[in-house]
Amino acid sequence: MSNSNVLQQDFSEIIERIRRSFLSVYENDKDAFDEIDVSRIRNERWVIERHILDRKGNEKDAFENLVNTMKWRKSFGVNRLKATDFPQEFWEIGEAHLYVADKNGVKPAYIRVKFHKQLSDWLEISKKFVVYLMETLDKETNGKNWSIIWDCDGGTLFNVDIELLVFCITTCFRYYPKGAKYYLLHELPFVLWGIYQLGRTFIPEHYRNTICFSTRRNIADLIGIESLPDYLGGECNKKYRGPIEGAPGIEEVAKDNDLNENAVKKFFSHYQSFLDEAREKQPLNDEPGK
């Protein structure tokens, strides 16, 4: 079935059948699911329909995807994640952040590749941070009008983190299907082209047309100069980094996650210069988005 035919189809009957089937599974294994998600399945259409569209109308596959997604959400603790679970330093650096909608009303998350370094001690916390941002974005857009923009300008092989990259890709397409309008790679350097090709192999074929590219010359035309952050030459003055109320320091997060002092030292060894630069530009009492 073609994508255009799928989009035009009325899935009301399939949605109801999948809803009943899911609730039957839930009744027999309540501990595997989060009540918040179950309530959404009972009352919302899109939470089911997005899986039907993802599977091109195949009811069996859509049902299996829905069940697997809901089990993952419970096991990962998606609904329990909150901004203050993450180090204040994450928010101050702004390596990954949400921002204002583009000129077409699509709300993006930005990832600044040149800031990143693979730090194995912090991988699980970084994964949770990615999911927190993605979940926030998905909720703010009702699950179907967001994007992810990778700012690759200045990125090198030093910044590559294959495990986190694959996690981001599979999470987007497996657990948030049909949510993103596009995925934009900005100023992808030749040295990272092989990494892109590797990442592309994890993207389902029917989503590959959502991948697009930009350069310094055309990104303002694509996103809108008034919607871009300053580091991309934009004129939007909304804060995208800075401390948030109630977030713990990196040392406290390390202790809570059984990370030793060396993990903290490695973090600061890489990120201290980015922190210093951010703090110089961002008043300490100026919270992002305010």
C-alpha positions in Angstrom: 0.0 0.0 0.0 1.4 3.4 -1.0 2.0 6.1 1.7 -0.5 8.4 0.0 -3.2 5.7 0.2 -2.4 4.9 3.8 -2.6 8.6 4.8 -6.0 8.9 3.2 -7.5 5.8 4.8 -9.9 6.0 7.7 -8.5 3.7 10.4 -11.3 4.1 13.0 -12.3 0.4 13.0 -8.7 -0.8 13.1 -7.9 1.6 16.0 -10.8 0.2 18.0 -9.7 -3.4 17.4 -6.2 -2.6 18.4 -7.4 -0.7 21.4 -9.5 -3.7 22.6 -6.6 -6.1 21.9 -4.2 -3.9 23.8 -6.5 -3.6 26.8 -6.9 -7.3 26.9 -3.1 -7.8 27.0 -2.9 -5.1 29.7 -5.5 -6.9 31.9 -3.4 -10.0 31.9 -0.1 -8.2 32.6 -0.7 -4.9 34.3 2.8 -4.6 35.7 4.3 -4.4 32.2 2.6 -1.1 31.5 2.3 2.4 32.9 -1.2 3.5 33.8 -0.6 6.9 32.3 0.1 5.3 28.9 -2.9 3.0 29.3 -5.2 5.9 29.9 -3.9 7.6 26.7 -4.6 4.4 24.7 -8.1 4.4 26.1 -8.8 8.0 25.3 -6.6 9.1 22.4 -6.6 8.2 18.7 -3.1 9.3 17.6 -1.2 7.2 20.1 -2.6 4.1 18.2 -2.9 5.6 14.7 0.8 6.6 14.5 1.7 2.9 14.7 -0.8 2.0 12.0 0.6 4.6 9.7 4.1 3.5 10.5 3.3 -0.1 9.5 1.4 1.1 6.4 -1.9 -0.1 7.6 -0.8 -3.6 8.8 -3.0 -4.2 11.8 -1.0 -7.1 13.3 2.4 -5.3 13.0 0.9 -2.0 14.4 -0.5 -3.8 17.4 2.8 -5.5 18.1 4.6 -2.2 17.8 2.2 -0.5 20.1 2.6 -3.2 22.8 6.4 -3.2 22.5 6.5 0.6 22.7 4.3 0.7 25.8 6.4 -2.0 27.5 9.5 0.0 26.7 8.0 3.2 28.1 7.3 1.5 31.4 10.7 -0.2 31.7 12.6 3.0 30.7 10.5 5.1 33.1 9.6 7.6 30.4 6.6 9.1 32.3 8.7 9.6 35.4 11.5 11.6 33.8 11.7 15.3 34.7 14.0 18.2 34.1 15.5 18.1 37.6 16.7 14.5 37.1 19.6 15.9 35.0 22.7 17.8 36.0 22.6 21.6 36.0 25.6 21.4 33.8 23.6 19.7 31.0 21.2 22.6 30.9 24.0 25.2 31.1 26.0 23.7 28.3 23.1 23.4 25.9 24.6 20.6 23.8 21.0 19.4 23.2 18.0 21.7 23.7 14.5 22.4 22.5 13.7 25.6 20.7 11.0 27.7 19.1 9.0 26.4 16.1 10.4 27.0 12.7 8.7 29.2 10.1 6.3 26.4 9.3 5.3 25.7 12.9 7.5 22.6 13.3 9.1 22.5 16.7 12.8 21.4 16.8 15.3 19.9 19.1 18.9 20.9 18.4 22.0 18.8 18.9 25.3 20.6 18.8 27.7 17.9 17.6 31.0 19.7 18.3 30.2 19.9 22.0 29.9 16.1 22.4 32.4 13.5 23.6 31.8 9.9 24.3 31.9 9.4 28.1 30.9 5.9 28.9 30.2 6.6 32.6 27.5 9.2 31.5 25.9 7.1 28.7 22.8 5.9 30.5 22.1 9.4 31.9 22.6 10.9 28.4 20.2 8.4 27.0 17.6 9.4 29.6 18.2 13.1 28.8 17.6 12.4 25.1 14.4 10.6 25.9 13.3 13.4 28.2 13.8 16.0 25.5 12.1 13.8 22.9 9.1 13.0 25.1 8.7 16.7 26.0 8.8 17.6 22.3 6.3 14.9 21.4 3.9 16.1 24.1 4.2 19.7 23.1 3.3 18.9 19.5 0.7 16.3 20.2 3.0 13.7 18.7 3.2 14.8 15.1 4.9 18.1 14.3 8.5 18.2 15.5 12.0 17.8 14.1 15.6 17.1 15.1 18.3 19.4 13.8 21.9 18.1 14.1 24.3 21.1 14.0 27.3 19.3 12.6 29.3 22.5 12.0 32.8 22.0 13.5 32.1 18.4 14.3 34.9 15.8 14.0 35.5 12.1 14.6 36.4 13.1 18.1 32.7 13.9 18.7 31.4 10.6 17.4 29.4 8.4 19.9 28.1 5.5 17.9 26.1 3.9 20.8 24.3 7.1 21.7 23.7 7.9 18.0 22.1 4.5 17.3 20.1 4.9 20.5 18.8 8.2 19.3 17.9 6.9 15.9 16.2 3.7 17.0 14.3 5.5 19.7 12.9 8.1 17.3 11.7 5.7 14.7 10.7 2.8 16.9 9.0 4.5 19.8 7.9 7.8 18.3 6.8 6.9 14.8 5.4 9.5 12.5 6.2 12.2 15.1 8.9 14.1 13.1 8.3 16.1 10.0 12.0 16.1 9.2 15.6 15.4 10.4 18.0 18.0 9.4 21.8 17.7 9.2 23.4 21.1 9.1 26.9 21.6 7.7 27.7 17.9 7.7 31.5 17.7 7.1 33.1 15.2 4.8 34.9 13.6 7.7 31.5 12.6 9.2 29.9 11.4 6.0 30.8 7.8 6.8 29.1 8.1 10.2 26.0 9.4 8.5 26.0 6.5 6.1 26.3 4.1 9.1 23.5 5.8 11.0 21.3 5.7 7.9 21.4 1.9 7.9 19.4 2.1 11.2 16.7 4.3 9.6 13.7 2.4 8.2 13.6 2.8 4.4 10.2 4.6 4.5 11.6 7.3 6.7 14.7 8.1 4.7 12.9 10.8 2.7 12.6 12.8 6.0 16.4 13.3 6.1 17.5 16.6 4.7 20.6 18.8 4.7 21.4 22.5 5.1 24.4 24.8 4.9 25.1 28.3 6.3 23.8 29.7 3.0 20.3 28.2 3.2 19.5 27.3 6.7 17.8 30.7 7.4 15.6 30.0 4.3 14.7 26.6 5.6 14.0 27.4 9.2 13.4 31.1 9.2 15.9 33.7 10.5 13.6 34.7 13.4 13.4 31.1 14.5 17.1 30.2 14.5 19.3 30.4 17.6 22.2 32.8 17.5 24.9 30.2 17.0 23.3 29.4 13.6 23.1 33.1 12.6 19.5 33.5 13.8 17.8 36.4 15.3 15.7 34.6 17.9 16.5 35.8 21.4 14.9 33.0 23.4 17.4 31.4 25.8 18.4 27.8 24.9 20.8 27.2 27.7 21.3 28.2 31.3 20.6 26.8 34.8 17.1 25.7 35.7 15.5 25.8 39.2 16.0 22.7 41.2 18.4 20.8 39.0 21.3 19.1 41.0 25.0 19.6 40.3 27.0 17.0 38.4 28.6 15.7 41.6 25.2 15.0 43.2 23.9 13.2 40.0 27.1 11.1 39.9 26.6 10.1 43.5 23.0 9.2 43.0 24.0 7.0 40.0 26.9 5.3 41.7 29.5 7.1 39.5 32.9 7.7 41.0 35.0 10.9 41.3 36.9 10.0 38.1 33.6 10.1 36.1 33.1 13.7 37.3 36.7 14.6 36.5 36.3 13.2 32.9 33.2 15.2 32.5 34.8 18.5 33.5 37.9 17.7 31.6 35.9 17.9 28.4 33.1 20.2 29.2 34.6 22.9 31.4 35.5 25.2 28.6 32.0 25.0 27.2 30.6 25.7 30.7 32.9 28.7 31.1 31.8 30.1 27.7 28.1 29.5 28.5 28.3 31.1 31.9 30.1 34.2 30.5 27.3 34.8 28.0 24.4 33.6 30.2 23.6 35.4 33.6 23.3 32.7 36.3 19.7 33.8 37.1 18.5 33.7 33.5 16.6 30.5 33.0 16.2 29.1 29.4 12.9 30.1 27.9 12.4 33.0 30.3 
